[in-house]
Amino acid sequence: MNLRQTIEEIVEKHLPDASHFVVDIQIVEKGPKKSLHILIDADQGITIETCALVSRAVGDEIEAKELMDSAYVMEVSSPGVDFPLSSRRQYQKNIGRTLKITRDNGETLEGKLSEVDQRGIQLLVTKKVKGKKAVEEAIFLPFDQIRKSIVVVSFK
């Protein structure tokens, strides 16, 4: 098992409950110090207090097990609104929100996320036809055809 997987197991062990989950773990080596970036989320949103508790518990266990061979900086946070969705659970959490999807073929779609299943997502895309009323079309996108998807923030 590599260091990233070991740290992911430690993080999962220290999450408050089953509604919380790991989004991403990155170990970045820049110069003499390593940076450990841990992104966590929850079905109902995450608090800074949860990030702090997880950070302390994970840091203590990493130190106790001497997993990092040199000085490091650790950051535990939630993914920002501009962070691409990467798991089915994140898509599930964002049903009803507008997503901007880039497909593997480079095509970009924007629409409201309406469904998520094991295979992919359903997006309601508004199609405008010249001289006619706009029509909403449901498009199914398999996960393996999605290169990137982000939540579109509206300030209306």
MODELLER restraints for C-alpha pairs under 7 A, 6 or more apart:
rsr = mdl.restraints
at = mdl.atoms
rsr.add(forms.Gaussian(group=physical.xy_distance, feature=features.Distance(at['CA:4:A'], at['CA:25:A']), mean=6.79, stdev=0.5))
rsr.add(forms.Gaussian(group=physical.xy_distance, feature=features.Distance(at['CA:8:A'], at['CA:25:A']), mean=6.94, stdev=0.5))
rsr.add(forms.Gaussian(group=physical.xy_distance, feature=features.Distance(at['CA:10:A'], at['CA:58:A']), mean=6.39, stdev=0.5))
rsr.add(forms.Gaussian(group=physical.xy_distance, feature=features.Distance(at['CA:11:A'], at['CA:58:A']), mean=6.05, stdev=0.5))
rsr.add(forms.Gaussian(group=physical.xy_distance, feature=features.Distance(at['CA:12:A'], at['CA:21:A']), mean=6.96, stdev=0.5))
rsr.add(forms.Gaussian(group=physical.xy_distance, feature=features.Distance(at['CA:12:A'], at['CA:22:A']), mean=6.76, stdev=0.5))
rsr.add(forms.Gaussian(group=physical.xy_distance, feature=features.Distance(at['CA:14:A'], at['CA:54:A']), mean=5.96, stdev=0.5))
rsr.add(forms.Gaussian(group=physical.xy_distance, feature=features.Distance(at['CA:14:A'], at['CA:57:A']), mean=6.57, stdev=0.5))
rsr.add(forms.Gaussian(group=physical.xy_distance, feature=features.Distance(at['CA:14:A'], at['CA:58:A']), mean=6.94, stdev=0.5))
rsr.add(forms.Gaussian(group=physical.xy_distance, feature=features.Distance(at['CA:15:A'], at['CA:54:A']), mean=6.41, stdev=0.5))
rsr.add(forms.Gaussian(group=physical.xy_distance, feature=features.Distance(at['CA:19:A'], at['CA:42:A']), mean=5.36, stdev=0.5))
rsr.add(forms.Gaussian(group=physical.xy_distance, feature=features.Distance(at['CA:19:A'], at['CA:43:A']), mean=5.45, stdev=0.5))
rsr.add(forms.Gaussian(group=physical.xy_distance, feature=features.Distance(at['CA:20:A'], at['CA:41:A']), mean=5.67, stdev=0.5))
rsr.add(forms.Gaussian(group=physical.xy_distance, feature=features.Distance(at['CA:20:A'], at['CA:42:A']), mean=4.06, stdev=0.5))
rsr.add(forms.Gaussian(group=physical.xy_distance, feature=features.Distance(at['CA:20:A'], at['CA:43:A']), mean=6.55, stdev=0.5))
rsr.add(forms.Gaussian(group=physical.xy_distance, feature=features.Distance(at['CA:21:A'], at['CA:40:A']), mean=5.72, stdev=0.5))
rsr.add(forms.Gaussian(group=physical.xy_distance, feature=features.Distance(at['CA:21:A'], at['CA:41:A']), mean=5.50, stdev=0.5))
rsr.add(forms.Gaussian(group=physical.xy_distance, feature=features.Distance(at['CA:21:A'], at['CA:42:A']), mean=5.97, stdev=0.5))
rsr.add(forms.Gaussian(group=physical.xy_distance, feature=features.Distance(at['CA:22:A'], at['CA:39:A']), mean=6.23, stdev=0.5))
rsr.add(forms.Gaussian(group=physical.xy_distance, feature=features.Distance(at['CA:22:A'], at['CA:40:A']), mean=4.53, stdev=0.5))
rsr.add(forms.Gaussian(group=physical.xy_distance, feature=features.Distance(at['CA:22:A'], at['CA:41:A']), mean=6.45, stdev=0.5))
rsr.add(forms.Gaussian(group=physical.xy_distance, feature=features.Distance(at['CA:23:A'], at['CA:39:A']), mean=5.28, stdev=0.5))
rsr.add(forms.Gaussian(group=physical.xy_distance, feature=features.Distance(at['CA:23:A'], at['CA:40:A']), mean=5.23, stdev=0.5))
rsr.add(forms.Gaussian(group=physical.xy_distance, feature=features.Distance(at['CA:23:A'], at['CA:41:A']), mean=6.60, stdev=0.5))
rsr.add(forms.Gaussian(group=physical.xy_distance, feature=features.Distance(at['CA:24:A'], at['CA:38:A']), mean=6.04, stdev=0.5))
rsr.add(forms.Gaussian(group=physical.xy_distance, feature=features.Distance(at['CA:24:A'], at['CA:39:A']), mean=5.09, stdev=0.5))
rsr.add(forms.Gaussian(group=physical.xy_distance, feature=features.Distance(at['CA:25:A'], at['CA:37:A']), mean=5.68, stdev=0.5))
rsr.add(forms.Gaussian(group=physical.xy_distance, feature=features.Distance(at['CA:25:A'], at['CA:38:A']), mean=4.64, stdev=0.5))
rsr.add(forms.Gaussian(group=physical.xy_distance, feature=features.Distance(at['CA:25:A'], at['CA:39:A']), mean=6.29, stdev=0.5))
rsr.add(forms.Gaussian(group=physical.xy_distance, feature=features.Distance(at['CA:26:A'], at['CA:36:A']), mean=5.86, stdev=0.5))
rsr.add(forms.Gaussian(group=physical.xy_distance, feature=features.Distance(at['CA:26:A'], at['CA:37:A']), mean=5.09, stdev=0.5))
rsr.add(forms.Gaussian(group=physical.xy_distance, feature=features.Distance(at['CA:26:A'], at['CA:38:A']), mean=6.61, stdev=0.5))
rsr.add(forms.Gaussian(group=physical.xy_distance, feature=features.Distance(at['CA:27:A'], at['CA:34:A']), mean=6.83, stdev=0.5))
rsr.add(forms.Gaussian(group=physical.xy_distance, feature=features.Distance(at['CA:27:A'], at['CA:35:A']), mean=5.74, stdev=0.5))
rsr.add(forms.Gaussian(group=physical.xy_distance, feature=features.Distance(at['CA:27:A'], at['CA:36:A']), mean=4.69, stdev=0.5))
rsr.add(forms.Gaussian(group=physical.xy_distance, feature=features.Distance(at['CA:27:A'], at['CA:37:A']), mean=6.42, stdev=0.5))
rsr.add(forms.Gaussian(group=physical.xy_distance, feature=features.Distance(at['CA:28:A'], at['CA:34:A']), mean=5.67, stdev=0.5))
rsr.add(forms.Gaussian(group=physical.xy_distance, feature=features.Distance(at['CA:28:A'], at['CA:35:A']), mean=5.02, stdev=0.5))
rsr.add(forms.Gaussian(group=physical.xy_distance, feature=features.Distance(at['CA:28:A'], at['CA:36:A']), mean=6.43, stdev=0.5))
rsr.add(forms.Gaussian(group=physical.xy_distance, feature=features.Distance(at['CA:29:A'], at['CA:35:A']), mean=6.30, stdev=0.5))
rsr.add(forms.Gaussian(group=physical.xy_distance, feature=features.Distance(at['CA:33:A'], at['CA:70:A']), mean=6.98, stdev=0.5))
rsr.add(forms.Gaussian(group=physical.xy_distance, feature=features.Distance(at['CA:33:A'], at['CA:71:A']), mean=5.51, stdev=0.5))
rsr.add(forms.Gaussian(group=physical.xy_distance, feature=features.Distance(at['CA:33:A'], at['CA:72:A']), mean=5.16, stdev=0.5))
rsr.add(forms.Gaussian(group=physical.xy_distance, feature=features.Distance(at['CA:34:A'], at['CA:71:A']), mean=6.68, stdev=0.5))
rsr.add(forms.Gaussian(group=physical.xy_distance, feature=features.Distance(at['CA:34:A'], at['CA:72:A']), mean=4.52, stdev=0.5))
rsr.add(forms.Gaussian(group=physical.xy_distance, feature=features.Distance(at['CA:34:A'], at['CA:73:A']), mean=6.35, stdev=0.5))
rsr.add(forms.Gaussian(group=physical.xy_distance, feature=features.Distance(at['CA:35:A'], at['CA:72:A']), mean=5.47, stdev=0.5))
rsr.add(forms.Gaussian(group=physical.xy_distance, feature=features.Distance(at['CA:35:A'], at['CA:73:A']), mean=4.77, stdev=0.5))
rsr.add(forms.Gaussian(group=physical.xy_distance, feature=features.Distance(at['CA:35:A'], at['CA:74:A']), mean=5.88, stdev=0.5))
rsr.add(forms.Gaussian(group=physical.xy_distance, feature=features.Distance(at['CA:36:A'], at['CA:73:A']), mean=6.05, stdev=0.5))
rsr.add(forms.Gaussian(group=physical.xy_distance, feature=features.Distance(at['CA:36:A'], at['CA:74:A']), mean=4.60, stdev=0.5))
rsr.add(forms.Gaussian(group=physical.xy_distance, feature=features.Distance(at['CA:36:A'], at['CA:75:A']), mean=6.23, stdev=0.5))
rsr.add(forms.Gaussian(group=physical.xy_distance, feature=features.Distance(at['CA:37:A'], at['CA:74:A']), mean=5.98, stdev=0.5))
rsr.add(forms.Gaussian(group=physical.xy_distance, feature=features.Distance(at['CA:37:A'], at['CA:75:A']), mean=4.99, stdev=0.5))
rsr.add(forms.Gaussian(group=physical.xy_distance, feature=features.Distance(at['CA:37:A'], at['CA:76:A']), mean=6.21, stdev=0.5))
rsr.add(forms.Gaussian(group=physical.xy_distance, feature=features.Distance(at['CA:38:A'], at['CA:75:A']), mean=6.07, stdev=0.5))
rsr.add(forms.Gaussian(group=physical.xy_distance, feature=features.Distance(at['CA:38:A'], at['CA:76:A']), mean=4.72, stdev=0.5))
rsr.add(forms.Gaussian(group=physical.xy_distance, feature=features.Distance(at['CA:38:A'], at['CA:77:A']), mean=6.42, stdev=0.5))
rsr.add(forms.Gaussian(group=physical.xy_distance, feature=features.Distance(at['CA:39:A'], at['CA:76:A']), mean=5.89, stdev=0.5))
rsr.add(forms.Gaussian(group=physical.xy_distance, feature=features.Distance(at['CA:39:A'], at['CA:77:A']), mean=5.13, stdev=0.5))
rsr.add(forms.Gaussian(group=physical.xy_distance, feature=features.Distance(at['CA:39:A'], at['CA:78:A']), mean=5.12, stdev=0.5))
rsr.add(forms.Gaussian(group=physical.xy_distance, feature=features.Distance(at['CA:39:A'], at['CA:79:A']), mean=5.87, stdev=0.5))
rsr.add(forms.Gaussian(group=physical.xy_distance, feature=features.Distance(at['CA:40:A'], at['CA:77:A']), mean=6.23, stdev=0.5))
rsr.add(forms.Gaussian(group=physical.xy_distance, feature=features.Distance(at['CA:40:A'], at['CA:78:A']), mean=5.13, stdev=0.5))
rsr.add(forms.Gaussian(group=physical.xy_distance, feature=features.Distance(at['CA:41:A'], at['CA:78:A']), mean=5.56, stdev=0.5))
rsr.add(forms.Gaussian(group=physical.xy_distance, feature=features.Distance(at['CA:43:A'], at['CA:93:A']), mean=5.90, stdev=0.5))
rsr.add(forms.Gaussian(group=physical.xy_distance, feature=features.Distance(at['CA:46:A'], at['CA:78:A']), mean=6.86, stdev=0.5))
rsr.add(forms.Gaussian(group=physical.xy_distance, feature=features.Distance(at['CA:51:A'], at['CA:76:A']), mean=5.66, stdev=0.5))
rsr.add(forms.Gaussian(group=physical.xy_distance, feature=features.Distance(at['CA:51:A'], at['CA:77:A']), mean=5.83, stdev=0.5))
rsr.add(forms.Gaussian(group=physical.xy_distance, feature=features.Distance(at['CA:55:A'], at['CA:76:A']), mean=5.80, stdev=0.5))
rsr.add(forms.Gaussian(group=physical.xy_distance, feature=features.Distance(at['CA:81:A'], at['CA:151:A']), mean=6.48, stdev=0.5))
rsr.add(forms.Gaussian(group=physical.xy_distance, feature=features.Distance(at['CA:82:A'], at['CA:150:A']), mean=6.09, stdev=0.5))
rsr.add(forms.Gaussian(group=physical.xy_distance, feature=features.Distance(at['CA:82:A'], at['CA:151:A']), mean=6.85, stdev=0.5))
rsr.add(forms.Gaussian(group=physical.xy_distance, feature=features.Distance(at['CA:83:A'], at['CA:150:A']), mean=6.52, stdev=0.5))
rsr.add(forms.Gaussian(group=physical.xy_distance, feature=features.Distance(at['CA:84:A'], at['CA:148:A']), mean=6.10, stdev=0.5))
rsr.add(forms.Gaussian(group=physical.xy_distance, feature=features.Distance(at['CA:84:A'], at['CA:149:A']), mean=5.28, stdev=0.5))
rsr.add(forms.Gaussian(group=physical.xy_distance, feature=features.Distance(at['CA:84:A'], at['CA:150:A']), mean=4.74, stdev=0.5))
rsr.add(forms.Gaussian(group=physical.xy_distance, feature=features.Distance(at['CA:85:A'], at['CA:91:A']), mean=6.67, stdev=0.5))
rsr.add(forms.Gaussian(group=physical.xy_distance, feature=features.Distance(at['CA:85:A'], at['CA:149:A']), mean=5.68, stdev=0.5))
rsr.add(forms.Gaussian(group=physical.xy_distance, feature=features.Distance(at['CA:85:A'], at['CA:150:A']), mean=5.98, stdev=0.5))
rsr.add(forms.Gaussian(group=physical.xy_distance, feature=features.Distance(at['CA:91:A'], at['CA:116:A']), mean=6.79, stdev=0.5))
rsr.add(forms.Gaussian(group=physical.xy_distance, feature=features.Distance(at['CA:92:A'], at['CA:116:A']), mean=6.05, stdev=0.5))
rsr.add(forms.Gaussian(group=physical.xy_distance, feature=features.Distance(at['CA:95:A'], at['CA:113:A']), mean=5.11, stdev=0.5))
rsr.add(forms.Gaussian(group=physical.xy_distance, feature=features.Distance(at['CA:95:A'], at['CA:114:A']), mean=5.60, stdev=0.5))
rsr.add(forms.Gaussian(group=physical.xy_distance, feature=features.Distance(at['CA:95:A'], at['CA:115:A']), mean=6.61, stdev=0.5))
rsr.add(forms.Gaussian(group=physical.xy_distance, feature=features.Distance(at['CA:96:A'], at['CA:112:A']), mean=5.91, stdev=0.5))
rsr.add(forms.Gaussian(group=physical.xy_distance, feature=features.Distance(at['CA:96:A'], at['CA:113:A']), mean=5.35, stdev=0.5))
rsr.add(forms.Gaussian(group=physical.xy_distance, feature=features.Distance(at['CA:96:A'], at['CA:114:A']), mean=5.81, stdev=0.5))
rsr.add(forms.Gaussian(group=physical.xy_distance, feature=features.Distance(at['CA:97:A'], at['CA:112:A']), mean=5.47, stdev=0.5))
rsr.add(forms.Gaussian(group=physical.xy_distance, feature=features.Distance(at['CA:97:A'], at['CA:113:A']), mean=5.81, stdev=0.5))
rsr.add(forms.Gaussian(group=physical.xy_distance, feature=features.Distance(at['CA:97:A'], at['CA:151:A']), mean=6.95, stdev=0.5))
rsr.add(forms.Gaussian(group=physical.xy_distance, feature=features.Distance(at['CA:98:A'], at['CA:110:A']), mean=6.92, stdev=0.5))
rsr.add(forms.Gaussian(group=physical.xy_distance, feature=features.Distance(at['CA:98:A'], at['CA:111:A']), mean=5.26, stdev=0.5))
rsr.add(forms.Gaussian(group=physical.xy_distance, feature=features.Distance(at['CA:98:A'], at['CA:112:A']), mean=4.21, stdev=0.5))
rsr.add(forms.Gaussian(group=physical.xy_distance, feature=features.Distance(at['CA:98:A'], at['CA:113:A']), mean=6.09, stdev=0.5))
rsr.add(forms.Gaussian(group=physical.xy_distance, feature=features.Distance(at['CA:98:A'], at['CA:151:A']), mean=5.98, stdev=0.5))
rsr.add(forms.Gaussian(group=physical.xy_distance, feature=features.Distance(at['CA:98:A'], at['CA:152:A']), mean=5.47, stdev=0.5))
rsr.add(forms.Gaussian(group=physical.xy_distance, feature=features.Distance(at['CA:99:A'], at['CA:110:A']), mean=5.63, stdev=0.5))
rsr.add(forms.Gaussian(group=physical.xy_distance, feature=features.Distance(at['CA:99:A'], at['CA:111:A']), mean=5.66, stdev=0.5))
rsr.add(forms.Gaussian(group=physical.xy_distance, feature=features.Distance(at['CA:99:A'], at['CA:112:A']), mean=6.15, stdev=0.5))
rsr.add(forms.Gaussian(group=physical.xy_distance, feature=features.Distance(at['CA:99:A'], at['CA:113:A']), mean=6.58, stdev=0.5))
rsr.add(forms.Gaussian(group=physical.xy_distance, feature=features.Distance(at['CA:99:A'], at['CA:149:A']), mean=6.42, stdev=0.5))
rsr.add(forms.Gaussian(group=physical.xy_distance, feature=features.Distance(at['CA:99:A'], at['CA:150:A']), mean=5.57, stdev=0.5))
rsr.add(forms.Gaussian(group=physical.xy_distance, feature=features.Distance(at['CA:99:A'], at['CA:151:A']), mean=4.55, stdev=0.5))
rsr.add(forms.Gaussian(group=physical.xy_distance, feature=features.Distance(at['CA:99:A'], at['CA:152:A']), mean=5.36, stdev=0.5))
rsr.add(forms.Gaussian(group=physical.xy_distance, feature=features.Distance(at['CA:100:A'], at['CA:109:A']), mean=5.80, stdev=0.5))
rsr.add(forms.Gaussian(group=physical.xy_distance, feature=features.Distance(at['CA:100:A'], at['CA:110:A']), mean=4.44, stdev=0.5))
rsr.add(forms.Gaussian(group=physical.xy_distance, feature=features.Distance(at['CA:100:A'], at['CA:111:A']), mean=6.84, stdev=0.5))
rsr.add(forms.Gaussian(group=physical.xy_distance, feature=features.Distance(at['CA:100:A'], at['CA:149:A']), mean=5.55, stdev=0.5))
rsr.add(forms.Gaussian(group=physical.xy_distance, feature=features.Distance(at['CA:100:A'], at['CA:150:A']), mean=5.47, stdev=0.5))
rsr.add(forms.Gaussian(group=physical.xy_distance, feature=features.Distance(at['CA:100:A'], at['CA:151:A']), mean=6.40, stdev=0.5))
rsr.add(forms.Gaussian(group=physical.xy_distance, feature=features.Distance(at['CA:100:A'], at['CA:152:A']), mean=6.32, stdev=0.5))
rsr.add(forms.Gaussian(group=physical.xy_distance, feature=features.Distance(at['CA:101:A'], at['CA:108:A']), mean=5.56, stdev=0.5))
rsr.add(forms.Gaussian(group=physical.xy_distance, feature=features.Distance(at['CA:101:A'], at['CA:109:A']), mean=5.13, stdev=0.5))
rsr.add(forms.Gaussian(group=physical.xy_distance, feature=features.Distance(at['CA:101:A'], at['CA:110:A']), mean=6.15, stdev=0.5))
rsr.add(forms.Gaussian(group=physical.xy_distance, feature=features.Distance(at['CA:101:A'], at['CA:146:A']), mean=6.90, stdev=0.5))
rsr.add(forms.Gaussian(group=physical.xy_distance, feature=features.Distance(at['CA:101:A'], at['CA:148:A']), mean=5.81, stdev=0.5))
rsr.add(forms.Gaussian(group=physical.xy_distance, feature=features.Distance(at['CA:101:A'], at['CA:149:A']), mean=4.35, stdev=0.5))
rsr.add(forms.Gaussian(group=physical.xy_distance, feature=features.Distance(at['CA:101:A'], at['CA:150:A']), mean=6.73, stdev=0.5))
rsr.add(forms.Gaussian(group=physical.xy_distance, feature=features.Distance(at['CA:102:A'], at['CA:108:A']), mean=4.51, stdev=0.5))
rsr.add(forms.Gaussian(group=physical.xy_distance, feature=features.Distance(at['CA:102:A'], at['CA:109:A']), mean=6.53, stdev=0.5))
rsr.add(forms.Gaussian(group=physical.xy_distance, feature=features.Distance(at['CA:102:A'], at['CA:146:A']), mean=6.20, stdev=0.5))
rsr.add(forms.Gaussian(group=physical.xy_distance, feature=features.Distance(at['CA:102:A'], at['CA:147:A']), mean=5.56, stdev=0.5))
rsr.add(forms.Gaussian(group=physical.xy_distance, feature=features.Distance(at['CA:102:A'], at['CA:148:A']), mean=5.12, stdev=0.5))
rsr.add(forms.Gaussian(group=physical.xy_distance, feature=features.Distance(at['CA:102:A'], at['CA:149:A']), mean=6.24, stdev=0.5))
rsr.add(forms.Gaussian(group=physical.xy_distance, feature=features.Distance(at['CA:103:A'], at['CA:145:A']), mean=5.60, stdev=0.5))
rsr.add(forms.Gaussian(group=physical.xy_distance, feature=features.Distance(at['CA:103:A'], at['CA:146:A']), mean=4.56, stdev=0.5))
rsr.add(forms.Gaussian(group=physical.xy_distance, feature=features.Distance(at['CA:103:A'], at['CA:147:A']), mean=5.14, stdev=0.5))
rsr.add(forms.Gaussian(group=physical.xy_distance, feature=features.Distance(at['CA:103:A'], at['CA:148:A']), mean=6.96, stdev=0.5))
rsr.add(forms.Gaussian(group=physical.xy_distance, feature=features.Distance(at['CA:104:A'], at['CA:145:A']), mean=5.26, stdev=0.5))
rsr.add(forms.Gaussian(group=physical.xy_distance, feature=features.Distance(at['CA:104:A'], at['CA:146:A']), mean=5.79, stdev=0.5))
rsr.add(forms.Gaussian(group=physical.xy_distance, feature=features.Distance(at['CA:104:A'], at['CA:147:A']), mean=5.14, stdev=0.5))
rsr.add(forms.Gaussian(group=physical.xy_distance, feature=features.Distance(at['CA:110:A'], at['CA:125:A']), mean=6.37, stdev=0.5))
rsr.add(forms.Gaussian(group=physical.xy_distance, feature=features.Distance(at['CA:111:A'], at['CA:123:A']), mean=5.60, stdev=0.5))
rsr.add(forms.Gaussian(group=physical.xy_distance, feature=features.Distance(at['CA:111:A'], at['CA:124:A']), mean=5.16, stdev=0.5))
rsr.add(forms.Gaussian(group=physical.xy_distance, feature=features.Distance(at['CA:111:A'], at['CA:125:A']), mean=4.43, stdev=0.5))
rsr.add(forms.Gaussian(group=physical.xy_distance, feature=features.Distance(at['CA:111:A'], at['CA:126:A']), mean=6.91, stdev=0.5))
rsr.add(forms.Gaussian(group=physical.xy_distance, feature=features.Distance(at['CA:112:A'], at['CA:123:A']), mean=5.45, stdev=0.5))
rsr.add(forms.Gaussian(group=physical.xy_distance, feature=features.Distance(at['CA:112:A'], at['CA:124:A']), mean=5.00, stdev=0.5))
rsr.add(forms.Gaussian(group=physical.xy_distance, feature=features.Distance(at['CA:112:A'], at['CA:125:A']), mean=6.70, stdev=0.5))
rsr.add(forms.Gaussian(group=physical.xy_distance, feature=features.Distance(at['CA:113:A'], at['CA:122:A']), mean=6.10, stdev=0.5))
rsr.add(forms.Gaussian(group=physical.xy_distance, feature=features.Distance(at['CA:113:A'], at['CA:123:A']), mean=4.66, stdev=0.5))
rsr.add(forms.Gaussian(group=physical.xy_distance, feature=features.Distance(at['CA:113:A'], at['CA:124:A']), mean=6.38, stdev=0.5))
rsr.add(forms.Gaussian(group=physical.xy_distance, feature=features.Distance(at['CA:114:A'], at['CA:122:A']), mean=5.60, stdev=0.5))
rsr.add(forms.Gaussian(group=physical.xy_distance, feature=features.Distance(at['CA:114:A'], at['CA:123:A']), mean=5.75, stdev=0.5))
rsr.add(forms.Gaussian(group=physical.xy_distance, feature=features.Distance(at['CA:114:A'], at['CA:124:A']), mean=6.56, stdev=0.5))
rsr.add(forms.Gaussian(group=physical.xy_distance, feature=features.Distance(at['CA:115:A'], at['CA:121:A']), mean=5.58, stdev=0.5))
rsr.add(forms.Gaussian(group=physical.xy_distance, feature=features.Distance(at['CA:115:A'], at['CA:122:A']), mean=4.96, stdev=0.5))
rsr.add(forms.Gaussian(group=physical.xy_distance, feature=features.Distance(at['CA:116:A'], at['CA:122:A']), mean=6.43, stdev=0.5))
rsr.add(forms.Gaussian(group=physical.xy_distance, feature=features.Distance(at['CA:119:A'], at['CA:142:A']), mean=5.57, stdev=0.5))
rsr.add(forms.Gaussian(group=physical.xy_distance, feature=features.Distance(at['CA:119:A'], at['CA:143:A']), mean=6.28, stdev=0.5))
rsr.add(forms.Gaussian(group=physical.xy_distance, feature=features.Distance(at['CA:120:A'], at['CA:141:A']), mean=5.53, stdev=0.5))
rsr.add(forms.Gaussian(group=physical.xy_distance, feature=features.Distance(at['CA:120:A'], at['CA:142:A']), mean=4.03, stdev=0.5))
rsr.add(forms.Gaussian(group=physical.xy_distance, feature=features.Distance(at['CA:120:A'], at['CA:143:A']), mean=4.65, stdev=0.5))
rsr.add(forms.Gaussian(group=physical.xy_distance, feature=features.Distance(at['CA:121:A'], at['CA:140:A']), mean=5.76, stdev=0.5))
rsr.add(forms.Gaussian(group=physical.xy_distance, feature=features.Distance(at['CA:121:A'], at['CA:141:A']), mean=5.35, stdev=0.5))
rsr.add(forms.Gaussian(group=physical.xy_distance, feature=features.Distance(at['CA:121:A'], at['CA:142:A']), mean=6.42, stdev=0.5))
rsr.add(forms.Gaussian(group=physical.xy_distance, feature=features.Distance(at['CA:122:A'], at['CA:138:A']), mean=6.38, stdev=0.5))
rsr.add(forms.Gaussian(group=physical.xy_distance, feature=features.Distance(at['CA:122:A'], at['CA:139:A']), mean=5.50, stdev=0.5))
rsr.add(forms.Gaussian(group=physical.xy_distance, feature=features.Distance(at['CA:122:A'], at['CA:140:A']), mean=4.42, stdev=0.5))
rsr.add(forms.Gaussian(group=physical.xy_distance, feature=features.Distance(at['CA:122:A'], at['CA:141:A']), mean=6.21, stdev=0.5))
rsr.add(forms.Gaussian(group=physical.xy_distance, feature=features.Distance(at['CA:123:A'], at['CA:138:A']), mean=5.64, stdev=0.5))
rsr.add(forms.Gaussian(group=physical.xy_distance, feature=features.Distance(at['CA:123:A'], at['CA:139:A']), mean=5.22, stdev=0.5))
rsr.add(forms.Gaussian(group=physical.xy_distance, feature=features.Distance(at['CA:123:A'], at['CA:140:A']), mean=6.40, stdev=0.5))
rsr.add(forms.Gaussian(group=physical.xy_distance, feature=features.Distance(at['CA:124:A'], at['CA:136:A']), mean=6.12, stdev=0.5))
rsr.add(forms.Gaussian(group=physical.xy_distance, feature=features.Distance(at['CA:124:A'], at['CA:137:A']), mean=5.51, stdev=0.5))
rsr.add(forms.Gaussian(group=physical.xy_distance, feature=features.Distance(at['CA:124:A'], at['CA:138:A']), mean=4.53, stdev=0.5))
rsr.add(forms.Gaussian(group=physical.xy_distance, feature=features.Distance(at['CA:124:A'], at['CA:139:A']), mean=6.35, stdev=0.5))
rsr.add(forms.Gaussian(group=physical.xy_distance, feature=features.Distance(at['CA:125:A'], at['CA:136:A']), mean=5.50, stdev=0.5))
rsr.add(forms.Gaussian(group=physical.xy_distance, feature=features.Distance(at['CA:125:A'], at['CA:137:A']), mean=5.23, stdev=0.5))
rsr.add(forms.Gaussian(group=physical.xy_distance, feature=features.Distance(at['CA:125:A'], at['CA:138:A']), mean=6.31, stdev=0.5))
rsr.add(forms.Gaussian(group=physical.xy_distance, feature=features.Distance(at['CA:126:A'], at['CA:134:A']), mean=6.38, stdev=0.5))
rsr.add(forms.Gaussian(group=physical.xy_distance, feature=features.Distance(at['CA:126:A'], at['CA:135:A']), mean=5.61, stdev=0.5))
rsr.add(forms.Gaussian(group=physical.xy_distance, feature=features.Distance(at['CA:126:A'], at['CA:136:A']), mean=4.33, stdev=0.5))
rsr.add(forms.Gaussian(group=physical.xy_distance, feature=features.Distance(at['CA:126:A'], at['CA:137:A']), mean=6.19, stdev=0.5))
rsr.add(forms.Gaussian(group=physical.xy_distance, feature=features.Distance(at['CA:127:A'], at['CA:134:A']), mean=5.60, stdev=0.5))
rsr.add(forms.Gaussian(group=physical.xy_distance, feature=features.Distance(at['CA:127:A'], at['CA:135:A']), mean=5.24, stdev=0.5))
rsr.add(forms.Gaussian(group=physical.xy_distance, feature=features.Distance(at['CA:127:A'], at['CA:136:A']), mean=5.99, stdev=0.5))
rsr.add(forms.Gaussian(group=physical.xy_distance, feature=features.Distance(at['CA:127:A'], at['CA:137:A']), mean=6.83, stdev=0.5))
rsr.add(forms.Gaussian(group=physical.xy_distance, feature=features.Distance(at['CA:128:A'], at['CA:134:A']), mean=4.49, stdev=0.5))
rsr.add(forms.Gaussian(group=physical.xy_distance, feature=features.Distance(at['CA:128:A'], at['CA:135:A']), mean=6.51, stdev=0.5))
